[in-house]
């Protein structure tokens, strides 16, 4: 089987020739360890700094080349390809307030996190820190600037025939992390669930209008994400989930299927209570499975109706020893591989501070022969 055939077999609950493996996201630090050189792939603060400095073409070249090489070196089966920054976009470098903090002319305040290497939005200003984008639709059809397709076109040309390629469909923005939405979302969920339901549906309807464009390019699947819970359970009851989120999720699933693509749902939290509703909505793949959800029991209870993507804790990928990772991956394969419906991967993504040995151990457990470069990369996520 090709990688594409292997993943499709798993999603369709047929036994593939081996368990498919891959990631939605691999942060730049672990990616650099595999590649043996620095990369802007999932580049976090380094990518932001480069865009502030007008190095857009350098970013796009690195992301395109390194995404393909990373998949080949790891012998992964899946790869994500998204729109990139248009060539004429210009970001203004904010004023530096101290070693970790910046403020732009609109009053947006950003701070660097040494732990995650993210630049975080602490305070919103009077306007967005993102430059305005032109109208995205022409005569009702999604029409991005051709330069926004450079990463997608490169990845599809290199891997589209052999590998399972999916996309998030969204516009490229600076990877500024923010938790400001959490309080706002929770308040709206409690005080105005009907308004929140309308907002979520409108967002997914906008994405659904893009699907024919991405299907025509040759994508196998689209990924959408909306965090529904904590480690201990969903943010809301199953009844509220059906009122607020179910209609939008059902709509986007139907749009994906009508376009001939699978729907991958990324959602953090322990979602066992609402998973039957997510399945009814039509999701094909559930990604970001928390360790507390117990992927073996999810396979037992829901494996006939859903493809599970996970099986190795991303916390353990950072903290454990290679033998522990190898054992965890092997156990998940043993528990979940029968009858398809399983893709091996991290419980969310491979994050910064993940040792190379642990990445290799996970891929070796799946029968792959990852070929990491032996040249140590230079550079890091340090802020300069």
C-alpha positions as CSV (number, residue, x, y, z in Angstrom):
1,X,0.0,0.0,0.0
2,X,1.0,3.6,-0.5
3,X,0.7,5.9,2.5
4,X,-2.4,7.4,1.0
5,X,-4.0,4.0,0.6
6,X,-2.9,3.0,4.1
7,X,-4.6,6.0,5.8
8,X,-7.8,5.6,3.7
9,X,-8.0,2.0,4.6
10,X,-7.8,2.9,8.3
11,X,-10.5,5.6,8.0
12,X,-12.8,3.2,6.1
13,X,-12.3,0.5,8.8
14,X,-10.3,-1.9,6.5
15,X,-7.1,-3.5,7.7
16,X,-4.1,-1.6,6.2
17,X,-0.8,-3.4,5.6
18,X,0.6,-1.6,8.6
19,X,-0.7,1.0,11.1
20,X,-0.5,4.4,9.6
21,X,1.4,7.1,11.5
22,X,1.8,10.8,11.3
23,X,1.2,14.2,12.9
24,X,-0.9,17.2,12.4
25,X,1.8,19.4,13.8
26,X,5.5,19.0,14.6
27,X,7.0,22.1,16.2
28,X,10.2,23.6,14.8
29,X,12.5,22.3,17.5
30,X,11.8,18.6,17.1
31,X,11.5,19.1,13.3
32,X,14.9,20.7,13.3
33,X,16.4,17.7,15.2
34,X,15.1,15.4,12.5
35,X,16.1,17.6,9.6
36,X,19.5,18.5,11.1
37,X,19.0,22.2,10.4
38,X,16.8,25.1,11.6
39,X,13.4,25.4,10.0
40,X,10.5,27.8,10.0
41,X,8.1,24.9,9.9
42,X,5.7,25.6,12.8
43,X,8.3,28.3,13.6
44,X,6.5,30.1,16.4
45,X,8.4,33.2,17.6
46,X,11.2,32.7,15.0
47,X,8.7,32.7,12.2
48,X,7.0,35.9,13.6
49,X,10.3,37.7,13.9
50,X,11.1,36.7,10.3
51,X,7.8,38.1,9.0
52,X,8.4,41.3,11.0
53,X,11.7,41.6,9.1
54,X,10.1,41.1,5.7
55,X,11.6,37.6,5.1
56,X,8.3,36.1,3.8
57,X,9.9,34.2,0.8
58,X,12.5,32.6,3.1
59,X,9.7,31.4,5.4
60,X,7.7,30.0,2.5
61,X,10.7,28.2,1.0
62,X,11.6,26.6,4.4
63,X,8.1,25.5,5.2
64,X,7.6,23.9,1.7
65,X,10.9,22.1,1.6
66,X,11.0,21.0,5.2
67,X,7.5,19.7,5.4
68,X,8.2,17.3,2.6
69,X,11.6,16.3,3.8
70,X,10.3,15.7,7.4
71,X,7.6,13.3,6.1
72,X,10.1,11.4,4.1
73,X,12.7,11.2,6.8
74,X,10.2,9.9,9.3
75,X,8.4,7.7,6.8
76,X,5.1,9.3,7.9
77,X,1.9,8.7,6.0
78,X,0.1,12.0,6.5
79,X,1.0,15.7,5.9
80,X,-0.8,18.9,6.5
81,X,-0.6,21.6,3.8
82,X,-2.1,25.1,4.4
83,X,-2.3,28.4,2.7
84,X,0.7,30.6,3.3
85,X,1.3,34.3,3.5
86,X,0.6,36.3,0.3
87,X,3.7,37.8,-1.2
88,X,2.7,41.4,-0.8
89,X,1.8,41.2,2.9
90,X,3.7,43.5,5.3
91,X,3.8,43.3,9.0
92,X,5.0,46.1,11.2
93,X,7.6,45.3,13.9
94,X,6.1,46.3,17.3
95,X,7.9,48.4,19.9
96,X,10.0,46.4,22.3
97,X,9.1,47.2,25.9
98,X,11.5,44.8,27.6
99,X,13.3,41.5,27.0
100,X,10.0,39.6,26.7
101,X,7.3,42.1,25.8
102,X,6.2,44.1,22.7
103,X,3.4,46.5,21.9
104,X,2.2,47.5,18.4
105,X,0.8,50.9,17.4
106,X,-2.7,49.6,17.9
107,X,-2.0,48.7,21.6
108,X,-1.8,45.0,21.2
109,X,0.7,43.6,23.8
110,X,2.7,40.4,23.2
111,X,4.9,38.4,25.5
112,X,7.3,35.6,24.8
113,X,7.0,32.3,26.6
114,X,10.3,30.5,27.2
115,X,8.4,27.3,28.1
116,X,6.5,26.9,24.8
117,X,8.5,29.4,22.6
118,X,5.2,31.1,21.7
119,X,4.5,34.8,21.4
120,X,1.3,35.3,23.4
121,X,-1.3,38.1,23.0
122,X,-1.8,39.5,26.5
123,X,-3.9,42.6,25.7
124,X,-6.0,43.4,22.7
125,X,-5.6,46.8,21.1
126,X,-7.9,49.0,19.1
127,X,-7.3,47.0,15.9
128,X,-6.0,43.6,14.9
129,X,-2.2,43.1,14.6
130,X,-2.9,41.3,11.3
131,X,-2.9,43.5,8.1
132,X,-6.3,43.5,6.3
133,X,-6.8,40.9,3.6
134,X,-8.6,41.4,0.2
135,X,-12.0,39.9,-0.5
136,X,-11.6,36.2,-0.4
137,X,-14.4,35.3,-2.8
138,X,-14.9,36.2,-6.4
139,X,-18.3,35.6,-8.0
140,X,-19.1,33.3,-5.0
141,X,-15.9,31.2,-5.5
142,X,-13.0,31.1,-3.1
143,X,-10.2,32.9,-4.8
144,X,-7.0,33.3,-2.8
145,X,-4.0,35.2,-4.2
146,X,-1.9,32.7,-6.2
147,X,1.1,33.3,-3.9
148,X,-0.9,31.9,-1.0
149,X,-0.8,28.5,-2.7
150,X,3.0,28.1,-2.9
151,X,3.3,25.7,0.0
152,X,0.3,23.7,-1.0
153,X,1.4,23.4,-4.6
154,X,4.9,22.2,-3.6
155,X,3.6,19.6,-1.1
156,X,0.9,18.3,-3.4
157,X,3.4,18.0,-6.3
158,X,5.9,16.1,-4.1
159,X,3.6,14.0,-2.0
160,X,0.0,14.3,-3.3
161,X,0.1,11.0,-5.3
162,X,1.6,8.9,-2.5
163,X,0.6,10.4,0.8
164,X,-2.6,11.4,2.6
165,X,-2.7,15.2,2.4
166,X,-5.1,17.4,4.4
167,X,-5.6,21.1,5.1
168,X,-7.1,23.4,7.6
169,X,-8.3,25.7,4.8
170,X,-7.7,28.9,6.9
171,X,-5.7,32.0,5.9
172,X,-2.1,32.2,7.1
173,X,-1.7,34.4,10.2
174,X,1.1,35.0,12.6
175,X,1.2,32.2,15.1
176,X,0.4,34.4,18.1
177,X,-1.1,32.3,20.9
178,X,-3.9,33.7,23.0
179,X,-6.1,32.4,25.8
180,X,-8.2,35.6,25.8
181,X,-10.9,33.8,23.9
182,X,-11.5,31.2,26.7
183,X,-13.2,33.5,29.2
184,X,-15.2,35.2,26.5
185,X,-16.3,31.8,25.1
186,X,-17.3,30.4,28.5
187,X,-19.3,33.5,29.3
188,X,-21.1,33.4,26.0
189,X,-21.7,29.7,26.4
190,X,-23.4,30.4,29.8
191,X,-25.2,33.7,29.0
192,X,-26.0,33.5,25.3
193,X,-25.8,30.0,23.9
194,X,-28.1,30.8,21.0
195,X,-25.7,33.7,19.9
196,X,-22.7,31.4,20.3
197,X,-24.4,28.7,18.2
198,X,-25.0,31.3,15.5
199,X,-21.4,32.5,15.6
200,X,-20.0,28.9,15.4
201,X,-22.3,28.0,12.5
202,X,-21.3,31.2,10.6
203,X,-17.6,30.4,11.0
204,X,-18.1,26.8,9.7
205,X,-20.3,28.0,6.9
206,X,-17.6,30.3,5.7
207,X,-15.1,27.4,5.7
208,X,-17.6,25.1,4.0
209,X,-17.7,27.6,1.1
210,X,-14.0,27.0,0.6
211,X,-14.2,23.2,0.3
212,X,-14.8,22.9,-3.4
213,X,-11.6,24.8,-4.1
214,X,-9.5,22.6,-1.9
215,X,-11.2,19.4,-3.2
216,X,-10.3,20.4,-6.7
217,X,-6.7,20.9,-5.7
218,X,-6.6,17.2,-4.7
219,X,-6.8,17.1,-0.9
220,X,-7.9,14.0,0.8
221,X,-9.3,15.6,3.9
222,X,-10.0,18.8,5.8
223,X,-9.2,19.4,9.5
224,X,-11.4,21.6,11.6
225,X,-10.9,22.2,15.3
226,X,-12.9,23.7,18.2
227,X,-11.8,22.8,21.7
228,X,-14.8,21.3,23.5
229,X,-13.4,20.4,26.9
230,X,-11.0,20.1,29.8
231,X,-9.0,17.0,30.8
232,X,-11.9,16.1,33.2
233,X,-14.7,16.5,30.7
234,X,-16.5,18.7,28.2
235,X,-17.1,22.4,28.8
236,X,-20.8,21.8,28.6
237,X,-23.4,19.0,28.9
238,X,-24.3,16.8,26.0
239,X,-27.6,18.7,25.7
240,X,-25.9,22.1,25.4
241,X,-23.3,20.6,22.9
242,X,-26.2,19.6,20.7
243,X,-27.7,23.0,20.9
244,X,-24.6,25.1,20.4
245,X,-21.9,23.1,18.5
246,X,-23.7,20.1,16.9
247,X,-25.4,22.0,14.0
248,X,-22.2,23.6,12.9
249,X,-20.2,20.4,13.1
250,X,-22.8,18.5,11.2
251,X,-22.8,21.2,8.5
252,X,-19.1,21.1,8.0
253,X,-19.0,17.3,7.9
254,X,-21.7,17.2,5.2
255,X,-19.8,19.9,3.2
256,X,-16.6,17.8,3.4
257,X,-18.3,14.6,2.3
258,X,-20.2,16.4,-0.5
259,X,-16.8,17.6,-1.8
260,X,-15.4,14.0,-1.7
261,X,-13.1,14.6,1.4
262,X,-12.9,13.2,4.9
263,X,-13.4,15.4,7.9
264,X,-10.8,15.3,10.7
265,X,-11.9,16.8,13.9
266,X,-9.2,18.2,16.2
267,X,-10.6,18.9,19.7
268,X,-8.8,19.0,23.0
269,X,-10.4,17.7,26.2
270,X,-11.9,14.5,27.6
271,X,-14.8,14.3,25.2
272,X,-16.2,10.8,25.9
273,X,-19.6,12.2,27.0
274,X,-20.1,14.0,23.7
275,X,-18.3,11.7,21.3
276,X,-21.5,9.9,20.3
277,X,-22.9,13.3,19.1
278,X,-19.6,14.1,17.3
279,X,-19.9,10.7,15.5
280,X,-23.6,11.4,14.6
281,X,-22.5,14.8,13.3
282,X,-20.4,12.9,10.8
283,X,-16.7,13.2,11.7
284,X,-14.4,10.6,10.2
285,X,-11.3,11.0,12.3
286,X,-11.0,12.2,15.9
287,X,-7.6,13.8,16.6
288,X,-6.1,15.1,19.9
289,X,-7.1,12.2,22.1
290,X,-6.1,13.0,25.7
291,X,-4.4,10.1,27.6
292,X,-7.2,10.3,30.2
293,X,-9.7,9.3,27.6
294,X,-8.0,5.9,27.3
295,X,-7.7,5.2,23.6
296,X,-8.1,1.5,24.1
297,X,-11.6,1.9,25.6
298,X,-12.5,4.5,22.9
299,X,-11.6,1.9,20.3
300,X,-13.7,-0.7,22.1
301,X,-16.7,1.5,22.5
302,X,-16.6,3.7,19.3
303,X,-14.1,2.0,17.0
304,X,-16.8,0.7,14.6
305,X,-17.9,4.3,13.8
306,X,-14.8,6.4,14.1
307,X,-11.1,6.5,13.2
308,X,-9.0,7.4,16.2
309,X,-5.7,9.3,15.7
310,X,-3.4,9.3,18.7
311,X,-2.1,6.8,21.2
312,X,1.1,8.4,22.5
313,X,1.0,11.1,25.1
314,X,2.7,14.3,23.9
315,X,3.6,15.0,27.6
316,X,5.4,11.7,27.8
317,X,7.1,12.4,24.5
318,X,8.8,15.3,26.2
319,X,9.4,13.8,29.6
320,X,9.7,10.0,29.3
321,X,12.6,7.8,28.1
322,X,12.6,6.2,24.6
323,X,11.8,2.7,26.0
324,X,8.7,4.1,27.6
325,X,7.6,5.8,24.4
326,X,8.2,2.6,22.4
327,X,6.2,0.6,24.9
328,X,3.3,3.1,24.9
329,X,3.2,3.1,21.1
330,X,3.3,-0.7,20.9
331,X,0.5,-1.0,23.4
332,X,-1.7,1.4,21.5
333,X,-1.1,-0.5,18.3
334,X,-1.9,-3.8,20.0
335,X,-5.1,-2.4,21.4
336,X,-6.3,-0.5,18.4
337,X,-5.0,-1.8,15.1
338,X,-7.5,-4.6,14.5
339,X,-10.1,-3.7,11.9
340,X,-8.6,-0.4,11.0
341,X,-10.0,2.7,12.5
342,X,-6.6,3.8,14.0
343,X,-3.8,6.1,13.1
344,X,-0.8,6.3,15.5
345,X,0.4,9.7,16.6
346,X,0.8,12.0,19.5
347,X,-2.1,13.0,21.8
348,X,-2.0,16.4,20.2
349,X,1.2,17.3,18.4
350,X,5.0,16.9,18.8
351,X,5.9,20.0,20.8
352,X,9.1,21.9,21.6
353,X,11.5,20.2,24.0
354,X,10.7,16.7,22.6
355,X,13.9,14.7,22.4
356,X,14.8,13.2,19.0
357,X,15.2,9.7,20.6
358,X,11.6,9.7,21.6
359,X,10.3,10.7,18.2
360,X,12.4,7.9,16.6
361,X,11.2,5.4,19.2
362,X,7.5,6.1,18.3
363,X,8.1,5.7,14.6
364,X,10.2,2.6,15.0
365,X,7.4,1.0,17.1
366,X,5.2,1.4,14.0
367,X,7.7,-0.5,11.9
368,X,9.3,2.6,10.3
369,X,12.9,3.3,9.8
370,X,13.2,7.1,10.5
371,X,16.3,8.6,9.0
372,X,17.1,11.6,11.2
373,X,20.0,13.8,10.1
374,X,23.0,13.5,12.3
375,X,24.0,17.1,12.0
376,X,22.9,19.1,15.0
377,X,20.8,22.2,14.0
378,X,21.9,25.6,15.0
379,X,19.6,28.3,16.3
380,X,16.6,28.0,18.6
381,X,13.5,29.9,19.6
382,X,15.3,32.5,21.6
383,X,14.1,36.0,21.2
384,X,16.5,38.5,19.7
